[in-house]
Every structure is written in C-alpha cells, then in structure tokens.
Amino acid sequence: MNLILKLLAGMAAGILLGFFAPVWSVRGLLTVTEIVGQLIKFTIPLIILFYITSGIASLPRNSGRLLGRTVGFAYGSTLAAGILAFLVAAVLLPVFSPAAGATGQGAAPAPWFTLAVPPLFGVISALVAAFVFGTGISALRAETLRTLFEQGRDVVERLLGGVIIPLLPLYIAGVFAGMAADGSVFTTLKAFGVVLVMVVVMHWAWLTALFLITGLMTGRSPLGLVRTMLPAYFTALGTMSSAATIPVTLRQVKALPVREPIANFTVPLCANIHLSGSTITLVTCATAVMLLTPGVGIPGLGAMLPFILMLGVIMVAAPGAPGGAVMAALGLLTSMLGFNETQVALMIALYLAQDSFGTATNVTGDGVIAVWMDKFFGAEVAAAKPDGVA
C-alpha cells in the first residue's frame, strides 16, 4: 500500500511539473526516467533466466502425476483467464474508454541525454536457457549450479527490491510529466479509472466462475468454498504477495477440507505458477494501452493469443513480491507487442494500482486447484506411506 501511495504521488508530481515547471526541469526528470527505463530493460532477461531456472530446478522430484496435473491445471487456468480477459476488454474498452490518441499526441520535451544499456541477451534466449538449465539441474542433481542460480535470483531480487521498485514512482513521474506537457494526460487518467474498475470486476467474475464450477462438479458448496478462502483473499490484499500469503492460504486450503499432503504440495507450488488474476490484469491493461496508442488499436484474438500463451509461461518467472508479475512480463510486452517507453510506464502504473486485487485472485484460485487435486489424488495419497506422494 505504501508503494501505491508513492506511485500516486509520483503521478501527481509529474503532472504538476509537466504543466507548471520550466522545461529544463521536465527534461531533467525525463532523463532520470530514461536511465531507469534502460535499467529495467537490462534486468528483464535476468529475471527470466534466474527465476525460471531456479523454479524448475526446485520442483519436487518423484511427484509424478500430481505434479503434472497441478501444473496443467495452473497453466490452463491462467490461459483461460487471459483469453477471457482479452475478449471482454476488446468488446467493452472501445465503448467505455476514450478514443485512441492518449499517448504521444504533441511534442513532449526530450531528455538531456540518453544512455543505452543493452541487455546481455534477449528475452526468448533467456527463456530457452532457463528451461535448459532448469531441467538439466533437476535431472543431474547439479547442486553447485542450483546454488549458483538461486544466488543469482537473490541478487536480482535485491536489485528489484532495493533499486528498481523504489525508483518506479520517479520513473512514472517522468512519464506523466511528458504526457502533461504534450496534452494527453487527462485522456489517460480517464482511461485509468475505466480499466481499473473493469479489472477488479473481472477478477470477481473469474473467481465466481471457478468456485461455482468446482463446487458443482465436486459436490461441495461453492459458497462454503468461497467463505473458507476469504481470509487468504483479504490477507493478499494487504501483502500484495502470493509468497507472503502462503501460510494463510495453506491454513484455509486445509480447512476446505483438502488432505494435508495435497495442500502442502499444491499451495507453495501454485503460489509461483498460478497467476490467473495477474494475467487478467496484464492482458486487460495491455489491451487498453494499445487502444490508447495512436495508430495501434486492439488486435484480433489470433494476434494476441501467442502473447497470452507466452505470458502463462513467463509468469513462472514472476517474483513473489509487489509488482513482480508486471516486471516479468515487460520482456514480452516489448518484444511481442512492441511497447515503447511510455506504454511500458503506463503498464507499470496500471498494474501496481490494482496489484493487491490481482494477488488476492491468484491465491484464492489456488484453493480451487487444491480441491481438484484432492479429488483426483486424495484417496491415493491417503493410502500411500506418509513420506511419499504419488
């Protein structure tokens, strides 16, 4: 919540500077924004490489069908959420949002200088390398490499938490100062309100559908399932972190009830790989930003589907911290959708403004996957030895 307040303060300060400050000060702020943007671009492949590698390498061994089914359900849920979010956004956003032209209408001041910091490798190269090293470390039990990538992940996490995330309000301030200077800021702010309301409503609709279908098909009360998971939902609203909410999520999943071995396996795993709420937000916000950009507009489902498919994979690399999902997704936004600096900043601002609701949707949906895994494997796990999971 502190981060959101700082983000709002940065937006307000940027707008005021863009309208009233001398041009030289706006150019100075835009220079800082340019430098921070280059640092973000440099960090994106590192996030993908180290987080996905360490995530794959740490998957439980000898978990067999339970692991495969859990991952399949998580990816299917994320994919379905993204497709539905795009279909809804493509229909409703043109009706309720302002017309295209919210970004880059006029001549905004230029930064004093630019500093190119090219990434060490591309996004797709990082993704392929992560799967190669992750599966290789798991198969060979290469503990030295596992430690290397885990420590690399810790270094990147320190960079995110200590440098990039604290600088985001300043980064956003520069972007909004530029939009105030070129006259597009009020149209953008109007679109912000529409998108945020739409995203939260879609989160609730998605959870309603998940629990209704699960309750009816497993013979449980959908209302009872939702009521049990509410503590996890409200905890995530405050923490804005799936990882930080794991203790509460685990307790509530066991109270559904889900057998303890199933709960202990699925909840920590889904906290890292099941991000349906975050995907709804990212797809909706990306659609809105494209609508607001002159000459771009909303693409068709066929053009958007590859992005959604890759987004489900890249969410494995999302750090379990506020803003982690959007940081992991920036590589796809720039490489597959061609987002520029202003569009990236709008995505960050939109995502962080509702991050708590997306995280709450993620962890609440984890309860649904746990119920299904209990239905498929509960009896088998109960009959197995205490130290084994089929």
SVG drawing of the C-alpha trace seen along z (x, -y; Angstrom):
<svg xmlns="http://www.w3.org/2000/svg" viewBox="-23 -28 52 75">
<polyline fill="none" stroke="black" stroke-width="0.4" points="0.0,0.0 2.9,-2.3 4.2,-1.6 0.8,-2.5 0.7,-5.8 4.2,-6.7 3.1,-5.8 0.1,-8.1 2.3,-10.8 4.7,-10.4 1.9,-10.6 0.6,-13.8 4.0,-15.4 4.8,-14.5 1.5,-16.1 2.2,-19.3 5.7,-19.5 4.6,-18.9 2.0,-21.8 3.9,-24.4 7.6,-23.6 10.3,-25.1 11.1,-23.0 14.7,-22.4 13.4,-20.7 11.0,-18.5 13.9,-17.5 15.9,-16.6 13.1,-14.3 12.8,-12.7 16.5,-12.0 16.1,-10.1 13.2,-8.2 15.3,-7.3 18.1,-5.9 15.7,-3.9 14.0,-2.6 17.3,-1.3 18.0,0.4 14.6,2.1 15.2,3.4 18.6,4.7 17.1,6.6 14.2,8.3 16.2,11.2 18.0,11.7 14.6,12.1 13.5,14.7 16.8,16.6 17.4,16.9 13.7,17.1 12.6,19.7 15.8,21.8 15.6,21.9 11.9,22.6 12.2,25.6 15.2,26.9 13.4,26.8 10.2,28.7 9.6,31.7 11.1,35.0 9.2,38.2 5.9,36.3 4.8,37.8 1.2,37.4 0.3,35.0 3.0,32.5 2.0,32.8 -1.7,32.4 -1.2,29.4 1.0,27.6 -1.5,28.4 -4.4,27.0 -2.5,23.9 -1.5,23.2 -4.9,23.9 -6.5,21.6 -4.0,18.8 -4.5,19.3 -8.3,19.3 -8.3,16.2 -6.1,14.4 -8.3,15.3 -11.5,14.3 -10.0,11.1 -8.9,10.1 -12.4,10.9 -14.1,8.9 -11.7,6.0 -11.8,6.0 -15.6,5.6 -16.0,3.2 -12.9,0.9 -13.8,-0.8 -17.3,-1.6 -16.2,-3.0 -12.6,-4.2 -11.5,-7.4 -10.6,-7.3 -7.1,-6.5 -4.6,-9.3 -3.8,-9.4 -0.1,-8.9 2.3,-10.9 -0.1,-13.5 2.2,-16.5 5.8,-17.4 7.0,-16.5 10.4,-17.8 13.3,-15.5 15.7,-14.2 19.0,-16.0 20.7,-12.8 20.1,-9.1 22.0,-6.2 21.8,-2.8 22.3,0.2 21.6,3.2 20.6,6.5 23.1,9.3 20.7,11.5 17.2,11.4 14.0,12.4 13.5,15.6 17.1,16.6 16.7,16.2 13.6,18.3 15.1,21.1 18.3,21.1 16.2,21.1 14.4,24.3 17.6,26.0 19.5,25.2 16.4,25.8 15.6,29.3 19.3,30.2 19.9,29.2 16.9,31.2 17.9,34.3 21.6,34.3 21.0,33.0 23.7,30.4 23.7,28.8 26.5,26.4 24.6,25.0 21.4,24.9 23.1,22.8 24.5,20.5 21.1,19.8 19.5,19.4 22.1,16.9 21.7,15.1 18.0,15.0 18.7,13.4 20.9,10.8 18.2,9.9 15.6,9.8 17.9,7.4 18.2,5.2 14.4,5.2 13.6,4.5 16.4,2.1 16.8,0.1 14.2,0.6 10.9,0.8 11.8,-2.2 12.6,-4.2 9.3,-3.4 7.4,-6.4 10.2,-8.7 10.0,-6.7 6.2,-7.1 6.5,-10.8 8.7,-11.5 6.3,-9.7 3.3,-11.6 5.3,-14.9 5.9,-14.2 2.2,-13.4 1.1,-16.6 3.5,-18.6 2.1,-17.0 -1.5,-17.4 -2.5,-13.7 -2.6,-13.2 -6.3,-13.8 -7.4,-11.3 -5.0,-8.7 -6.3,-9.3 -9.9,-8.8 -8.9,-5.5 -7.2,-4.5 -10.4,-4.6 -12.3,-2.6 -9.6,0.1 -9.2,0.5 -12.9,0.9 -13.1,3.4 -10.1,5.4 -11.5,5.8 -14.9,6.8 -13.3,9.4 -11.3,10.7 -14.5,11.3 -16.3,12.8 -13.4,15.2 -13.4,16.4 -17.2,16.8 -17.0,19.0 -14.1,21.0 -15.8,21.7 -19.2,22.3 -17.9,24.9 -15.7,26.5 -18.4,26.7 -21.0,28.2 -18.6,30.8 -17.0,31.9 -20.3,32.0 -19.2,29.2 -20.9,25.9 -19.5,23.1 -20.5,20.6 -18.8,22.6 -15.6,22.9 -15.5,19.1 -16.2,18.4 -13.4,20.6 -10.9,18.9 -11.8,15.3 -9.1,14.9 -6.5,15.7 -8.1,13.2 -8.1,10.4 -4.6,11.2 -3.3,11.0 -5.0,7.6 -2.7,6.3 0.5,8.2 0.3,7.8 2.5,11.0 1.5,14.6 4.6,15.8 3.9,13.8 0.3,15.1 1.3,18.8 0.8,19.5 -2.8,18.2 -3.6,19.8 -2.3,23.2 -4.3,23.0 -7.5,22.1 -7.0,24.8 -6.6,27.4 -9.9,26.1 -11.8,26.6 -11.0,29.5 -8.1,30.7 -5.8,33.5 -2.7,32.2 -0.1,33.8 -2.1,32.4 -2.3,28.9 1.4,28.9 2.3,29.7 -0.1,27.6 -0.2,24.3 3.5,23.4 3.8,24.6 0.7,22.7 1.9,19.5 4.6,19.4 2.9,20.8 -0.8,20.0 -1.3,16.3 -4.7,16.1 -5.6,12.8 -2.3,11.2 -2.8,12.4 -6.3,10.9 -4.8,7.6 -1.8,7.7 -4.0,8.7 -6.6,6.1 -4.1,3.3 -2.1,4.2 -5.3,4.1 -6.2,0.7 -2.7,-0.7 -2.8,0.4 -6.3,-1.2 -4.9,-4.5 -1.9,-4.5 -2.4,-6.3 -2.2,-4.0 -2.2,-0.8 -5.7,0.2 -6.8,3.6 -5.5,6.6 -7.6,9.7 -7.5,12.8 -5.3,14.6 -2.6,11.9 -3.0,11.7 -3.1,15.4 0.7,16.0 1.3,13.3 -1.2,14.9 0.3,18.3 3.8,17.0 2.5,14.9 1.3,18.1 4.8,19.5 6.6,16.3 4.5,15.9 6.7,18.7 9.4,16.1 7.3,13.6 9.0,12.6 6.6,13.2 6.7,9.5 4.6,6.4 4.9,5.6 6.8,8.9 4.4,10.1 4.5,6.9 8.3,6.8 8.5,10.4 6.0,9.5 7.8,6.4 10.0,8.5 7.0,9.9 5.3,6.5 8.3,5.0 9.4,8.0 6.0,9.3 3.7,6.3 6.3,3.7 5.6,1.5 7.7,-1.7 8.9,-3.6 5.6,-5.4 3.5,-2.3 5.7,-0.3 5.3,-3.0 1.5,-3.0 1.5,0.7 3.5,0.5 1.3,-2.3 -1.9,-0.4 -0.7,2.9 0.6,1.6 -2.6,-0.4 -4.5,2.9 -1.7,5.3 -3.4,6.3 -6.6,7.4 -4.7,9.5 -2.7,11.2 -5.8,11.9 -7.4,13.5 -4.2,15.6 -4.1,17.1 -7.9,17.6 -7.8,19.5 -5.1,21.7 -7.7,23.2 -9.7,24.3 -6.7,26.2 -6.1,27.8 -9.7,29.1 -9.3,30.7 -6.0,32.3 -7.6,33.7 -10.4,35.1 -8.0,36.8 -5.3,37.9 -6.6,37.6 -7.5,41.3 -4.3,42.4 -2.2,40.1 -4.1,41.2 -3.3,44.8 0.4,44.1 3.2,44.0 3.5,40.7 6.7,39.9 5.5,40.5 3.3,38.6 2.2,40.4"/>
</svg>
